[in-house]
Amino acid sequence: MKLGRVARAATYAVLVTVLVDLVSTTPTAPTPAPGAGYHHLGATTAGTWSGVLGRMTVTAPQVRKGTYDFVASRFMVKGDTPGGTRWLEAGWAETGWAGTGRQRVYTFDTNSNRWTFYDQYPIRGGDRIWIELTAADTGPRATWVAWLWWHEAWHKLTAQKLPISEHAQVEQYVEVYVDPRRGGTVRVPPIDVDNVQLRADPDAPMRYWTPDRVPTNAGNGGGAYCLNWRYSYNTWRAGSC
C-alpha cells in the first residue's frame, strides 16, 4: 500500500491544475490539492497487465458537503514516463464539492487531468456495478478503454491513448480523502469488491487476481479505516473500522 500511496501522491503533485468535467450542470468547486488526508485501501500489481475487471458495491459514505472530502472505489492502470506517471482510472465516487451527496460513476485520466462524472448512469447505495479497464490496441501509445456494466449492458465511458503501452501496473483501491481543513474522519460504510480479474495481454482471457499468479503490493488498512482480504486479491472489503 505504501508504494501505491507514494506514487499517487507524487503524481498529484505534478498536476498544477485539476479541472472538473461534469456531465450534469451541478455547481462545482476546485478538486483537492495534494497533501495530507489520503487513505488508500487495496493493492497494486508489482508487474504489468493489459486489463482489469471487477465488481464494486456502491455505498453511501458520509462525505461532508462543501468540503474537498471524497470517497472513491476504483481501478487504475498506470505507467511511469519521462513526464511523470500517466494513468486512467474508473469506478464510482462521492465528493464534497459536487454531486449533492450522490454516488456517481466517474473516470479520471491524465490526458485531460479531469474528473468526468457520468450522471446518465445513475447509481445509489446498494447497487453493484462492474468496471473494466482494458488495452484496445498495442504500441507505445496504446488506447485504454473504460467500460461500465449498467442495466444489463456494457457502456463505454472513455477511451484514452496513454504513453504507457498496452501493459500497465494495475491498482484496485477504495480511496478516502479527508479534507485537512476540516480534519476528523469521513464515515465509510463497508464497500465490497469482488470477482477482480486481470488480463496478461490484450488478446488474453481474464484470470482471477491471486497471489500465486500476480505478484502484488497489498495493504492492510490503518487508522480509522480497515481492509479485509477475504480471498487475496480478488474478493475484499474496505471501510470504516
MDAnalysis code that builds the backbone (N, CA, C; Angstrom):
import MDAnalysis as mda
import numpy as np

u = mda.Universe.empty(723, n_residues=241, atom_resindex=np.repeat(np.arange(241), 3), trajectory=True)
u.add_TopologyAttr("name", ["N", "CA", "C"] * 241)
u.add_TopologyAttr("resid", np.arange(1, 242))
u.add_TopologyAttr("resname", ["MET", "LYS", "LEU", "GLY", "ARG", "VAL", "ALA", "ARG", "ALA", "ALA", "THR", "TYR", "ALA", "VAL", "LEU", "VAL", "THR", "VAL", "LEU", "VAL", "ASP", "LEU", "VAL", "SER", "THR", "THR", "PRO", "THR", "ALA", "PRO", "THR", "PRO", "ALA", "PRO", "GLY", "ALA", "GLY", "TYR", "HIS", "HIS", "LEU", "GLY", "ALA", "THR", "THR", "ALA", "GLY", "THR", "TRP", "SER", "GLY", "VAL", "LEU", "GLY", "ARG", "MET", "THR", "VAL", "THR", "ALA", "PRO", "GLN", "VAL", "ARG", "LYS", "GLY", "THR", "TYR", "ASP", "PHE", "VAL", "ALA", "SER", "ARG", "PHE", "MET", "VAL", "LYS", "GLY", "ASP", "THR", "PRO", "GLY", "GLY", "THR", "ARG", "TRP", "LEU", "GLU", "ALA", "GLY", "TRP", "ALA", "GLU", "THR", "GLY", "TRP", "ALA", "GLY", "THR", "GLY", "ARG", "GLN", "ARG", "VAL", "TYR", "THR", "PHE", "ASP", "THR", "ASN", "SER", "ASN", "ARG", "TRP", "THR", "PHE", "TYR", "ASP", "GLN", "TYR", "PRO", "ILE", "ARG", "GLY", "GLY", "ASP", "ARG", "ILE", "TRP", "ILE", "GLU", "LEU", "THR", "ALA", "ALA", "ASP", "THR", "GLY", "PRO", "ARG", "ALA", "THR", "TRP", "VAL", "ALA", "TRP", "LEU", "TRP", "TRP", "HIS", "GLU", "ALA", "TRP", "HIS", "LYS", "LEU", "THR", "ALA", "GLN", "LYS", "LEU", "PRO", "ILE", "SER", "GLU", "HIS", "ALA", "GLN", "VAL", "GLU", "GLN", "TYR", "VAL", "GLU", "VAL", "TYR", "VAL", "ASP", "PRO", "ARG", "ARG", "GLY", "GLY", "THR", "VAL", "ARG", "VAL", "PRO", "PRO", "ILE", "ASP", "VAL", "ASP", "ASN", "VAL", "GLN", "LEU", "ARG", "ALA", "ASP", "PRO", "ASP", "ALA", "PRO", "MET", "ARG", "TYR", "TRP", "THR", "PRO", "ASP", "ARG", "VAL", "PRO", "THR", "ASN", "ALA", "GLY", "ASN", "GLY", "GLY", "GLY", "ALA", "TYR", "CYS", "LEU", "ASN", "TRP", "ARG", "TYR", "SER", "TYR", "ASN", "THR", "TRP", "ARG", "ALA", "GLY", "SER", "CYS"])
u.atoms.positions = np.array([
    [0.826, -1.199, 0.000],
    [0.000, 0.000, 0.000],
    [0.864, 1.254, 0.000],
    [2.030, 1.210, 0.681],
    [2.878, 2.392, 0.709],
    [3.308, 2.803, -0.683],
    [3.652, 1.829, -1.522],
    [4.105, 2.165, -2.874],
    [3.000, 2.843, -3.657],
    [1.765, 2.327, -3.558],
    [0.654, 2.931, -4.279],
    [0.380, 4.334, -3.803],
    [0.452, 4.542, -2.474],
    [0.174, 5.847, -1.914],
    [1.221, 6.860, -2.350],
    [2.501, 6.470, -2.284],
    [3.572, 7.400, -2.663],
    [3.481, 7.759, -4.133],
    [3.233, 6.751, -4.988],
    [3.154, 7.026, -6.422],
    [2.012, 7.974, -6.735],
    [0.864, 7.759, -6.080],
    [-0.285, 8.612, -6.380],
    [-0.057, 10.030, -5.879],
    [0.497, 10.161, -4.677],
    [0.741, 11.500, -4.140],
    [1.727, 12.253, -5.006],
    [2.787, 11.558, -5.467],
    [3.783, 12.216, -6.315],
    [3.176, 12.649, -7.633],
    [2.283, 11.825, -8.162],
    [1.665, 12.164, -9.437],
    [0.744, 13.359, -9.292],
    [-0.024, 13.410, -8.200],
    [-0.880, 14.560, -7.986],
    [-0.062, 15.840, -7.908],
    [1.138, 15.753, -7.350],
    [1.962, 16.949, -7.204],
    [2.363, 17.518, -8.556],
    [2.430, 16.652, -9.585],
    [2.787, 17.113, -10.927],
    [1.661, 17.929, -11.536],
    [0.436, 17.662, -11.115],
    [-0.714, 18.311, -11.725],
    [-0.966, 19.651, -11.045],
    [-0.607, 20.718, -11.712],
    [-0.750, 22.042, -11.117],
    [-2.213, 22.428, -11.014],
    [-2.993, 22.096, -12.021],
    [-4.405, 22.426, -12.023],
    [-5.201, 21.200, -12.389],
    [-6.188, 20.874, -11.590],
    [-7.074, 19.754, -11.880],
    [-8.475, 20.307, -12.059],
    [-9.043, 20.081, -13.223],
    [-10.359, 20.604, -13.545],
    [-11.398, 19.527, -13.353],
    [-12.633, 19.936, -13.161],
    [-13.743, 19.012, -13.007],
    [-14.628, 19.122, -14.231],
    [-14.866, 17.985, -14.887],
    [-15.703, 17.955, -16.078],
    [-16.954, 17.178, -15.726],
    [-18.074, 17.862, -15.621],
    [-19.311, 17.236, -15.181],
    [-20.267, 17.070, -16.349],
    [-20.902, 15.896, -16.421],
    [-21.939, 15.684, -17.409],
    [-23.177, 16.477, -17.024],
    [-23.450, 16.583, -15.719],
    [-24.600, 17.343, -15.249],
    [-24.229, 18.815, -15.130],
    [-25.166, 19.628, -14.658],
    [-24.912, 21.052, -14.502],
    [-24.734, 21.414, -13.037],
    [-24.353, 20.455, -12.203],
    [-24.141, 20.715, -10.787],
    [-23.037, 21.741, -10.596],
    [-23.254, 22.790, -9.744],
    [-22.171, 23.731, -9.475],
    [-20.949, 22.999, -8.947],
    [-19.761, 23.502, -9.301],
    [-18.530, 22.793, -8.942],
    [-17.610, 23.687, -8.138],
    [-16.649, 23.039, -7.486],
    [-15.572, 23.726, -6.792],
    [-14.283, 23.032, -7.177],
    [-13.130, 23.667, -6.937],
    [-11.871, 23.018, -7.284],
    [-11.703, 21.691, -6.554],
    [-11.016, 20.765, -7.180],
    [-10.747, 19.491, -6.539],
    [-9.596, 19.631, -5.556],
    [-9.420, 18.664, -4.619],
    [-8.443, 18.858, -3.543],
    [-7.010, 18.920, -4.026],
    [-6.231, 19.755, -3.349],
    [-4.794, 19.824, -3.621],
    [-4.111, 18.629, -2.975],
    [-2.937, 18.242, -3.486],
    [-2.222, 17.117, -2.878],
    [-1.781, 17.451, -1.469],
    [-1.595, 16.416, -0.666],
    [-1.138, 16.634, 0.698],
    [-1.704, 15.593, 1.637],
    [-1.762, 15.939, 2.905],
    [-2.270, 15.011, 3.909],
    [-3.746, 14.737, 3.677],
    [-4.209, 13.630, 4.197],
    [-5.628, 13.332, 4.147],
    [-5.991, 12.119, 3.330],
    [-5.027, 11.532, 2.586],
    [-5.324, 10.393, 1.720],
    [-5.201, 9.075, 2.480],
    [-6.135, 8.174, 2.208],
    [-6.105, 6.809, 2.725],
    [-6.375, 5.877, 1.549],
    [-5.453, 4.932, 1.305],
    [-5.593, 4.002, 0.195],
    [-5.737, 2.587, 0.738],
    [-6.848, 1.957, 0.418],
    [-7.164, 0.625, 0.907],
    [-7.298, -0.300, -0.284],
    [-6.307, -1.200, -0.471],
    [-6.363, -2.085, -1.620],
    [-5.004, -2.622, -1.975],
    [-4.728, -2.733, -3.273],
    [-3.492, -3.375, -3.728],
    [-3.089, -2.857, -5.101],
    [-1.800, -3.036, -5.411],
    [-1.215, -2.686, -6.697],
    [-0.413, -3.875, -7.205],
    [-0.506, -4.163, -8.497],
    [0.321, -5.224, -9.063],
    [1.782, -4.796, -9.073],
    [2.677, -5.762, -8.854],
    [4.108, -5.480, -8.960],
    [4.544, -5.434, -10.418],
    [3.880, -6.221, -11.265],
    [4.178, -6.247, -12.688],
    [3.134, -5.501, -13.495],
    [3.144, -5.722, -14.814],
    [2.232, -5.003, -15.704],
    [1.262, -5.966, -16.384],
    [0.079, -5.426, -16.693],
    [-1.023, -6.210, -17.228],
    [-1.758, -5.395, -18.283],
    [-2.659, -6.068, -19.027],
    [-3.370, -5.402, -20.133],
    [-4.848, -5.181, -19.862],
    [-5.305, -5.476, -18.660],
    [-6.703, -5.215, -18.351],
    [-7.045, -5.658, -16.952],
    [-8.115, -5.071, -16.411],
    [-8.635, -5.430, -15.097],
    [-10.152, -5.352, -15.153],
    [-10.799, -6.268, -14.454],
    [-12.258, -6.355, -14.422],
    [-12.680, -6.710, -13.016],
    [-13.762, -6.110, -12.519],
    [-14.260, -6.482, -11.208],
    [-15.575, -5.792, -10.897],
    [-16.180, -6.245, -9.794],
    [-17.475, -5.711, -9.367],
    [-17.305, -4.954, -8.056],
    [-18.018, -3.831, -7.943],
    [-17.959, -2.967, -6.766],
    [-19.362, -2.736, -6.230],
    [-19.485, -2.766, -4.906],
    [-20.735, -2.386, -4.263],
    [-20.731, -0.893, -3.996],
    [-21.827, -0.235, -4.325],
    [-21.987, 1.196, -4.058],
    [-22.564, 1.361, -2.653],
    [-21.948, 2.220, -1.848],
    [-22.485, 2.547, -0.534],
    [-22.668, 4.061, -0.435],
    [-23.105, 4.542, 0.728],
    [-23.372, 5.969, 0.922],
    [-22.464, 6.522, 2.009],
    [-21.227, 6.920, 1.643],
    [-20.311, 7.492, 2.636],
    [-20.852, 8.815, 3.186],
    [-20.359, 9.183, 4.358],
    [-20.781, 10.441, 4.975],
    [-19.810, 11.557, 4.600],
    [-19.725, 11.796, 3.285],
    [-18.884, 12.878, 2.769],
    [-19.521, 14.216, 3.139],
    [-18.720, 15.149, 3.599],
    [-19.245, 16.416, 4.096],
    [-19.387, 17.426, 2.961],
    [-20.585, 17.924, 2.797],
    [-20.885, 18.866, 1.724],
    [-20.073, 20.141, 1.894],
    [-19.599, 20.690, 0.767],
    [-18.838, 21.930, 0.785],
    [-17.394, 21.754, 1.202],
    [-16.919, 20.510, 1.202],
    [-15.517, 20.229, 1.530],
    [-14.848, 19.573, 0.339],
    [-13.564, 19.282, 0.493],
    [-12.830, 18.524, -0.516],
    [-12.793, 17.031, -0.198],
    [-13.608, 16.587, 0.741],
    [-13.720, 15.155, 1.021],
    [-14.106, 14.398, -0.240],
    [-13.586, 13.192, -0.383],
    [-14.161, 12.278, -1.361],
    [-13.878, 10.843, -0.964],
    [-14.738, 9.953, -1.429],
    [-14.554, 8.509, -1.326],
    [-14.724, 7.950, -2.722],
    [-13.768, 7.125, -3.164],
    [-13.838, 6.517, -4.492],
    [-13.495, 5.042, -4.391],
    [-14.260, 4.220, -5.079],
    [-13.926, 2.812, -5.267],
    [-13.570, 2.675, -6.738],
    [-12.312, 2.277, -7.024],
    [-11.883, 2.399, -8.420],
    [-10.769, 1.423, -8.778],
    [-10.649, 1.186, -10.079],
    [-9.495, 0.528, -10.682],
    [-8.679, 1.582, -11.420],
    [-7.382, 1.321, -11.537],
    [-6.500, 2.237, -12.249],
    [-5.463, 1.438, -13.023],
    [-5.120, 1.930, -14.225],
    [-3.956, 1.446, -14.959],
    [-2.993, 2.619, -15.070],
    [-1.704, 2.358, -14.834],
    [-0.760, 3.473, -14.768],
    [0.619, 3.032, -15.226],
    [1.429, 4.010, -15.615],
    [2.805, 3.747, -16.004],
    [3.653, 4.988, -15.827],
    [4.937, 4.784, -15.541],
    [5.872, 5.900, -15.398],
    [6.427, 6.289, -16.762],
    [6.525, 7.583, -17.017],
    [7.062, 8.123, -18.258],
    [8.062, 9.227, -17.907],
    [8.858, 9.692, -18.880],
    [9.769, 10.811, -18.582],
    [9.038, 12.053, -18.064],
    [7.766, 12.185, -18.414],
    [6.990, 13.328, -17.958],
    [6.211, 13.077, -16.688],
    [6.447, 11.943, -16.044],
    [5.719, 11.623, -14.822],
    [4.788, 10.434, -15.025],
    [4.079, 10.059, -13.989],
    [3.155, 8.939, -14.060],
    [1.913, 9.341, -14.858],
    [1.474, 8.440, -15.741],
    [0.265, 8.672, -16.530],
    [-0.702, 7.538, -16.249],
    [-2.011, 7.875, -16.203],
    [-2.961, 6.837, -15.823],
    [-4.375, 7.120, -16.304],
    [-5.190, 6.065, -16.179],
    [-6.640, 6.137, -16.358],
    [-7.248, 5.371, -15.202],
    [-8.260, 5.955, -14.575],
    [-8.975, 5.265, -13.502],
    [-10.474, 5.365, -13.739],
    [-11.210, 4.398, -13.190],
    [-12.666, 4.383, -13.340],
    [-13.280, 3.657, -12.153],
    [-14.478, 4.096, -11.778],
    [-15.198, 3.484, -10.679],
    [-16.379, 4.343, -10.291],
    [-16.687, 4.371, -8.987],
    [-17.726, 5.284, -8.508],
    [-17.142, 6.128, -7.372],
    [-17.724, 7.319, -7.181],
    [-17.216, 8.228, -6.160],
    [-18.344, 9.083, -5.616],
    [-18.135, 9.545, -4.384],
    [-18.955, 10.611, -3.815],
    [-18.001, 11.702, -3.367],
    [-18.289, 12.954, -3.747],
    [-17.392, 14.062, -3.455],
    [-18.125, 15.149, -2.685],
    [-17.351, 15.923, -1.904],
    [-17.954, 17.003, -1.133],
    [-18.146, 18.274, -1.916],
    [-17.487, 18.396, -3.080],
    [-17.548, 19.651, -3.836],
    [-18.571, 19.618, -4.966],
    [-19.132, 18.459, -5.261],
    [-20.111, 18.367, -6.350],
    [-20.929, 17.099, -6.161],
    [-22.137, 17.112, -6.728],
    [-22.955, 15.909, -6.711],
    [-24.012, 15.853, -5.642],
    [-24.044, 16.853, -4.733],
    [-25.087, 16.949, -3.698],
    [-25.333, 15.630, -2.969],
    [-24.240, 15.006, -2.545],
    [-24.363, 13.801, -1.735],
    [-24.673, 12.534, -2.485],
    [-24.608, 12.578, -3.817],
    [-24.898, 11.377, -4.606],
    [-23.636, 10.596, -4.901],
    [-23.823, 9.296, -5.107],
    [-22.753, 8.458, -5.619],
    [-22.841, 8.490, -7.144],
    [-21.675, 8.558, -7.813],
    [-21.676, 8.791, -9.256],
    [-20.570, 7.978, -9.917],
    [-20.857, 7.447, -11.085],
    [-19.837, 6.797, -11.897],
    [-18.880, 7.874, -12.393],
    [-17.576, 7.572, -12.412],
    [-16.615, 8.593, -12.826],
    [-15.419, 7.949, -13.506],
    [-14.675, 8.771, -14.238],
    [-13.322, 8.446, -14.697],
    [-12.423, 9.642, -14.433],
    [-11.125, 9.362, -14.388],
    [-10.109, 10.412, -14.341],
    [-8.956, 9.946, -15.211],
    [-8.442, 10.846, -16.048],
    [-7.300, 10.490, -16.890],
    [-6.314, 11.644, -16.927],
    [-5.052, 11.314, -17.164],
    [-4.009, 12.338, -17.153],
    [-3.828, 13.008, -18.507],
    [-4.611, 12.634, -19.504],
    [-4.634, 13.425, -20.740],
    [-5.385, 14.732, -20.519],
    [-6.521, 14.647, -19.859],
    [-7.335, 15.840, -19.616],
    [-7.135, 16.411, -18.223],
    [-6.600, 15.589, -17.281],
    [-6.499, 15.982, -15.877],
    [-7.857, 16.426, -15.333],
    [-8.874, 15.647, -15.666],
    [-10.234, 15.978, -15.251],
    [-10.927, 14.772, -14.631],
    [-11.731, 15.061, -13.613],
    [-12.756, 14.113, -13.202],
    [-13.913, 14.262, -14.194],
    [-14.421, 13.158, -14.676],
    [-15.624, 13.172, -15.501],
    [-16.668, 12.306, -14.817],
    [-17.848, 12.855, -14.585],
    [-18.940, 12.138, -13.931],
    [-20.015, 11.804, -14.963],
    [-20.562, 10.594, -14.860],
    [-21.487, 10.075, -15.870],
    [-22.877, 9.936, -15.254],
    [-23.566, 11.074, -15.152],
    [-24.868, 11.085, -14.499],
    [-25.960, 10.439, -15.339],
    [-25.648, 10.104, -16.604],
    [-26.623, 9.362, -17.411],
    [-26.743, 7.913, -16.956],
    [-25.834, 7.483, -16.054],
    [-25.885, 6.142, -15.485],
    [-26.058, 6.278, -13.971],
    [-27.247, 6.634, -13.499],
    [-27.440, 6.877, -12.064],
    [-27.247, 5.614, -11.240],
    [-26.613, 5.792, -10.090],
    [-26.401, 4.707, -9.155],
    [-26.768, 5.202, -7.761],
    [-26.908, 4.253, -6.823],
    [-27.201, 4.619, -5.443],
    [-26.713, 3.498, -4.526],
    [-26.713, 3.778, -3.223],
    [-26.263, 2.805, -2.256],
    [-27.000, 1.483, -2.389],
    [-26.250, 0.393, -2.377],
    [-26.816, -0.939, -2.547],
    [-26.648, -1.505, -3.938],
    [-26.401, -0.637, -4.925],
    [-26.162, -1.116, -6.287],
    [-24.807, -1.814, -6.369],
    [-24.683, -2.677, -7.374],
    [-23.397, -3.280, -7.706],
    [-23.107, -2.998, -9.169],
    [-21.911, -2.527, -9.440],
    [-21.532, -2.219, -10.815],
    [-20.246, -2.966, -11.155],
    [-20.098, -3.284, -12.428],
    [-18.868, -3.865, -12.949],
    [-18.100, -2.777, -13.693],
    [-16.801, -2.736, -13.474],
    [-15.910, -1.811, -14.176],
    [-14.810, -2.625, -14.852],
    [-14.501, -2.270, -16.092],
    [-13.377, -2.888, -16.787],
    [-12.500, -1.805, -17.397],
    [-11.197, -1.945, -17.218],
    [-10.203, -1.145, -17.934],
    [-9.390, -2.104, -18.781],
    [-9.288, -1.825, -20.088],
    [-8.614, -2.778, -20.963],
    [-7.870, -2.063, -22.075],
    [-6.739, -2.628, -22.480],
    [-5.987, -2.101, -23.616],
    [-6.648, -2.564, -24.909],
    [-6.985, -1.610, -25.781],
    [-7.704, -1.926, -27.014],
    [-6.765, -2.137, -28.198],
    [-5.501, -1.738, -28.070],
    [-4.523, -1.955, -29.134],
    [-3.139, -2.020, -28.492],
    [-2.104, -2.028, -29.312],
    [-0.746, -2.165, -28.794],
    [0.117, -0.997, -29.265],
    [1.331, -0.911, -28.709],
    [2.249, 0.139, -29.109],
    [2.595, 1.047, -27.954],
    [3.560, 1.951, -28.165],
    [3.996, 2.832, -27.083],
    [2.917, 3.786, -26.599],
    [1.950, 4.124, -27.483],
    [0.791, 4.930, -27.064],
    [-0.467, 4.106, -27.331],
    [-0.735, 3.195, -26.438],
    [-1.876, 2.305, -26.607],
    [-3.162, 2.992, -26.149],
    [-4.274, 2.540, -26.705],
    [-5.586, 3.033, -26.292],
    [-6.106, 2.175, -25.152],
    [-6.446, 2.819, -24.056],
    [-7.054, 2.168, -22.907],
    [-8.513, 2.610, -22.806],
    [-9.398, 1.640, -22.608],
    [-10.837, 1.905, -22.615],
    [-11.419, 1.550, -21.249],
    [-12.292, 2.421, -20.752],
    [-13.026, 2.175, -19.507],
    [-14.466, 1.805, -19.849],
    [-14.924, 0.684, -19.301],
    [-16.267, 0.183, -19.540],
    [-17.044, 0.065, -18.230],
    [-18.354, 0.271, -18.316],
    [-19.273, 0.124, -17.187],
    [-20.376, -0.857, -17.565],
    [-20.625, -1.859, -16.700],
    [-21.794, -2.731, -16.861],
    [-22.932, -2.127, -16.045],
    [-23.983, -1.673, -16.717],
    [-25.089, -0.961, -16.077],
    [-26.361, -1.314, -16.811],
    [-27.393, -1.721, -16.074],
    [-28.684, -2.087, -16.660],
    [-28.526, -3.144, -17.752],
    [-27.781, -4.197, -17.415],
    [-27.656, -5.381, -18.268],
    [-26.993, -5.108, -19.608],
    [-26.103, -4.132, -19.653],
    [-25.366, -3.854, -20.898],
    [-24.056, -3.159, -20.566],
    [-23.062, -3.335, -21.455],
    [-21.797, -2.637, -21.308],
    [-21.889, -1.256, -21.961],
    [-21.341, -0.266, -21.290],
    [-21.330, 1.113, -21.779],
    [-19.889, 1.628, -21.728],
    [-19.412, 2.153, -22.865],
    [-18.060, 2.710, -22.905],
    [-18.059, 4.085, -22.267],
    [-17.224, 4.256, -21.250],
    [-17.120, 5.541, -20.583],
    [-16.140, 6.466, -21.282],
    [-14.952, 5.958, -21.593],
    [-13.948, 6.778, -22.259],
    [-12.902, 5.877, -22.889],
    [-12.193, 6.412, -23.869],
    [-11.034, 5.743, -24.479],
    [-9.907, 6.766, -24.534],
    [-8.762, 6.403, -23.991],
    [-7.650, 7.335, -23.876],
    [-6.359, 6.702, -24.395],
    [-5.663, 7.419, -25.279],
    [-4.325, 6.992, -25.689],
    [-3.337, 7.459, -24.618],
    [-2.628, 6.495, -24.035],
    [-1.704, 6.804, -22.954],
    [-0.304, 6.314, -23.323],
    [0.732, 7.078, -22.968],
    [2.111, 6.696, -23.322],
    [2.687, 5.664, -22.350],
    [1.899, 4.612, -22.094],
    [2.314, 3.589, -21.131],
    [2.309, 2.204, -21.777],
    [2.107, 2.122, -23.079],
    [1.999, 0.875, -23.844],
    [0.744, 0.123, -23.451],
    [0.641, -1.112, -23.933],
    [-0.535, -1.929, -23.640],
    [-0.378, -2.732, -22.350],
    [0.724, -2.508, -21.635],
    [0.961, -3.187, -20.366],
    [1.183, -2.128, -19.294],
    [0.418, -2.198, -18.218],
    [0.471, -1.169, -17.183],
    [0.330, -1.809, -15.809],
    [0.847, -1.115, -14.813],
    [0.534, -1.515, -13.446],
    [-0.947, -1.292, -13.199],
    [-1.516, -2.138, -12.354],
    [-2.947, -2.067, -12.059],
    [-3.143, -1.838, -10.565],
    [-4.044, -0.922, -10.236],
    [-4.440, -0.693, -8.851],
    [-5.900, -1.049, -8.663],
    [-6.242, -1.554, -7.488],
    [-7.628, -1.685, -7.030],
    [-7.675, -1.093, -5.628],
    [-8.426, -0.010, -5.488],
    [-8.435, 0.701, -4.217],
    [-9.820, 1.254, -3.882],
    [-10.098, 1.291, -2.585],
    [-11.038, 2.254, -2.023],
    [-10.178, 3.396, -1.511],
    [-10.412, 4.567, -2.047],
    [-9.600, 5.740, -1.719],
    [-10.449, 6.738, -0.950],
    [-9.948, 7.163, 0.194],
    [-10.651, 8.125, 1.043],
    [-9.771, 9.358, 1.191],
    [-10.350, 10.512, 0.921],
    [-9.640, 11.771, 1.144],
    [-10.434, 12.582, 2.156],
    [-9.779, 12.922, 3.263],
    [-10.394, 13.719, 4.318],
    [-9.834, 15.134, 4.226],
    [-10.687, 16.103, 3.981],
    [-10.266, 17.488, 3.809],
    [-9.474, 17.939, 5.034],
    [-8.164, 18.267, 4.875],
    [-7.360, 18.664, 6.035],
    [-7.855, 19.934, 6.708],
    [-8.598, 20.756, 5.983],
    [-9.122, 21.980, 6.584],
    [-10.169, 21.671, 7.634],
    [-10.837, 20.508, 7.489],
    [-11.905, 20.118, 8.416],
    [-11.441, 19.079, 9.430],
    [-10.447, 18.279, 9.043],
    [-9.967, 17.245, 9.945],
    [-11.015, 16.178, 10.200],
    [-10.805, 15.436, 11.278],
    [-11.758, 14.392, 11.628],
    [-11.652, 13.200, 10.702],
    [-12.766, 12.521, 10.487],
    [-12.825, 11.372, 9.599],
    [-14.078, 11.447, 8.745],
    [-14.092, 10.673, 7.680],
    [-15.276, 10.502, 6.842],
    [-15.760, 9.070, 7.047],
    [-16.969, 8.916, 7.510],
    [-17.505, 7.583, 7.746],
    [-17.773, 6.892, 6.415],
    [-17.212, 5.676, 6.247],
    [-17.356, 4.926, 5.007],
    [-17.974, 3.569, 5.318],
    [-19.255, 3.356, 4.996],
    [-19.836, 2.025, 5.173],
    [-19.052, 1.000, 4.363],
    [-19.052, -0.272, 4.778],
    [-18.234, -1.279, 4.085],
    [-18.511, -1.322, 2.587],
    [-17.438, -1.262, 1.808],
    [-17.507, -1.356, 0.350],
    [-16.921, -2.703, -0.055],
    [-17.720, -3.506, -0.741],
    [-17.268, -4.810, -1.203],
    [-16.783, -4.727, -2.637],
    [-15.654, -5.378, -2.900],
    [-15.112, -5.508, -4.255],
    [-14.865, -6.996, -4.468],
    [-15.361, -7.534, -5.584],
    [-15.183, -8.971, -5.799],
    [-15.016, -9.291, -7.284],
    [-14.693, -10.570, -7.533],
    [-14.506, -11.059, -8.903],
    [-13.449, -10.270, -9.669],
    [-12.392, -9.821, -8.978],
    [-11.373, -8.999, -9.624],
    [-10.443, -9.902, -10.440],
    [-10.305, -9.566, -11.710],
    [-9.537, -10.382, -12.652],
    [-8.603, -9.495, -13.469],
    [-7.529, -10.112, -13.965],
    [-6.527, -9.403, -14.767],
    [-6.326, -10.105, -16.094],
    [-5.930, -9.330, -17.093],
    [-5.623, -9.849, -18.422],
    [-4.138, -9.621, -18.699],
    [-3.417, -10.706, -19.050],
    [-1.971, -10.603, -19.244],
    [-1.600, -9.858, -20.516],
    [-2.372, -10.011, -21.574],
    [-2.146, -9.359, -22.867],
    [-3.494, -8.946, -23.438],
    [-3.508, -8.032, -24.408],
    [-4.796, -7.562, -24.924],
    [-5.709, -8.666, -25.446],
    [-5.142, -9.756, -25.991],
    [-5.968, -10.827, -26.529],
    [-6.069, -12.032, -25.587],
    [-5.614, -11.880, -24.357],
    [-5.638, -12.982, -23.396],
    [-6.937, -12.951, -22.590],
    [-7.334, -14.099, -22.039],
    [-8.540, -14.125, -21.189],
    [-8.265, -13.495, -19.829],
    [-9.332, -13.096, -19.148],
    [-9.215, -12.625, -17.780],
    [-8.982, -13.820, -16.858],
    [-8.096, -13.614, -15.864],
    [-7.833, -14.608, -14.836],
    [-7.916, -13.928, -13.477],
    [-8.365, -14.683, -12.471],
    [-8.523, -14.073, -11.159],
    [-7.186, -13.582, -10.596],
    [-7.258, -12.449, -9.908],
    [-6.093, -11.852, -9.262],
    [-5.826, -12.650, -7.992],
    [-4.820, -13.515, -8.019],
    [-4.471, -14.362, -6.889],
    [-2.973, -14.252, -6.612],
    [-2.541, -14.540, -5.370],
    [-1.126, -14.390, -5.024],
    [-0.197, -15.269, -5.848],
    [-0.657, -16.461, -6.233],
    [0.217, -17.358, -6.988],
    [0.427, -16.891, -8.416],
    [-0.526, -16.141, -8.968],
    [-0.417, -15.669, -10.346],
    [0.130, -14.258, -10.456],
    [-0.112, -13.437, -9.434],
    [0.115, -11.998, -9.563],
    [0.939, -11.474, -8.386],
    [2.242, -11.229, -8.569],
    [2.999, -10.540, -7.513],
    [2.337, -9.203, -7.196],
    [2.120, -8.959, -5.909],
    [1.242, -7.859, -5.501],
    [1.809, -7.115, -4.308],
    [1.674, -5.791, -4.334],
    [1.935, -4.942, -3.169],
    [0.580, -4.626, -2.551],
    [0.272, -5.266, -1.421],
    [-1.057, -5.161, -0.824],
    [-1.003, -4.435, 0.505],
    [-2.099, -3.757, 0.822],
    [-2.209, -3.061, 2.090],
    [-3.031, -3.846, 3.096],
    [-3.050, -3.320, 4.313],
    [-3.806, -3.946, 5.390],
    [-4.691, -2.963, 6.133],
    [-4.922, -1.798, 5.572],
    [-5.703, -0.792, 6.262],
    [-4.851, -0.049, 7.272],
    [-5.499, 0.792, 8.066],
    [-4.785, 1.547, 9.075],
    [-5.599, 2.730, 9.546],
    [-5.355, 3.149, 10.787],
    [-6.077, 4.282, 11.330],
    [-7.556, 3.985, 11.472],
    [-8.373, 4.892, 10.957],
    [-9.820, 4.754, 11.089],
    [-10.428, 3.817, 10.061],
    [-9.610, 3.284, 9.132],
    [-10.141, 2.513, 8.011],
    [-9.529, 1.113, 7.980],
    [-10.388, 0.139, 7.762],
    [-9.986, -1.262, 7.788],
    [-10.118, -1.895, 6.411],
    [-9.261, -2.886, 6.160],
    [-9.244, -3.627, 4.903],
    [-9.234, -5.113, 5.223],
    [-10.169, -5.849, 4.649],
    [-10.289, -7.282, 4.904],
    [-10.177, -8.045, 3.590],
    [-9.051, -8.761, 3.430],
    [-8.864, -9.599, 2.247],
    [-9.564, -10.936, 2.488],
    [-10.723, -11.117, 1.880],
    [-11.437, -12.381, 2.052],
    [-10.790, -13.481, 1.226],
    [-10.502, -13.167, -0.034],
    [-9.760, -14.057, -0.918],
    [-8.756, -13.182, -1.664],
    [-7.502, -13.302, -1.263],
    [-6.475, -12.444, -1.867],
    [-6.296, -12.827, -3.339],
    [-6.311, -11.847, -4.253],
    [-6.651, -10.450, -4.018],
    [-7.869, -10.083, -4.851],
    [-8.822, -11.011, -4.913],
    [-9.968, -10.800, -5.818],
    [-11.287, -10.548, -5.100],
    [-11.326, -10.729, -3.785],
    [-12.562, -10.500, -3.033],
    [-12.187, -9.852, -1.715],
    [-12.682, -8.649, -1.489],
    [-12.265, -7.910, -0.294],
    [-13.287, -6.852, 0.088],
    [-13.080, -6.312, 1.273],
    [-13.985, -5.293, 1.810],
    [-13.140, -4.208, 2.483],
    [-13.553, -2.956, 2.337],
    [-12.854, -1.842, 2.972],
    [-13.875, -0.802, 3.431],
    [-13.521, -0.081, 4.490],
    [-14.380, 0.967, 5.010],
    [-13.962, 1.355, 6.405],
    [-14.809, 2.088, 7.086],
    [-14.508, 2.491, 8.458],
    [-14.444, 1.273, 9.374],
    [-13.537, 1.314, 10.345],
    [-13.384, 0.197, 11.277],
    [-14.560, 0.164, 12.266],
])
